[in-house]
C-alpha cells in the first residue's frame, strides 16, 4: 500500500469533513462516521482508507468495531508547512501597518 500525500487526501471535501468530525470528537467508530453522511458506507470506507494511507488517521480495532482517531504527527507537519506562509503574510502585514502609521503621523497637522 503506497502512502498518499496528505494534501492530496485532504483535497476532497468529504475527507476534510471526516477529519473535522474526528478532531471535534477525538474518536469515532466507522459506523458513527458513516451515519453522518448520505453517501453509502462503502464510499465512506474508501475515504477512510485514503486518510489511513495518507497517515492522517489511526485505526484501532475493538471487537467488531473500528475506531478512528486523528494522527497528530502528520497534522503537526502540515501546520509547520502552513506557518511558512502565514509568517510571511504576517510580516508583510506588520510592515504595511508600520508604513501606514508613519504616513499618518507625518500627515497630521502640528498641534
Residue pairs with C-beta under 8 A, 6 or more apart in sequence:
1 53
2 53
3 53
3 54
3 55
4 50
4 53
4 54
5 54
6 54
6 55
6 56
6 74
6 77
6 78
7 78
8 54
9 15
9 50
9 51
9 53
9 54
9 56
10 16
10 19
10 54
10 56
12 47
12 50
14 37
14 39
14 44
14 47
15 47
15 50
15 51
17 36
18 33
18 44
18 47
18 48
18 51
18 57
18 68
19 51
19 56
19 57
19 70
21 28
21 33
21 36
22 28
22 57
22 68
22 69
22 70
23 70
25 32
26 69
27 60
27 67
27 68
27 69
28 67
28 68
29 65
29 66
29 67
29 68
30 41
30 44
30 45
30 48
30 65
30 66
30 68
31 65
33 44
33 48
33 68
34 41
34 44
34 45
37 43
37 44
48 57
48 59
48 68
51 57
51 68
52 58
52 59
54 74
55 71
55 73
55 74
56 70
56 71
56 74
56 75
57 68
57 69
57 70
57 71
58 68
58 69
58 70
58 71
59 66
59 67
59 68
59 69
60 66
60 67
60 69
61 67
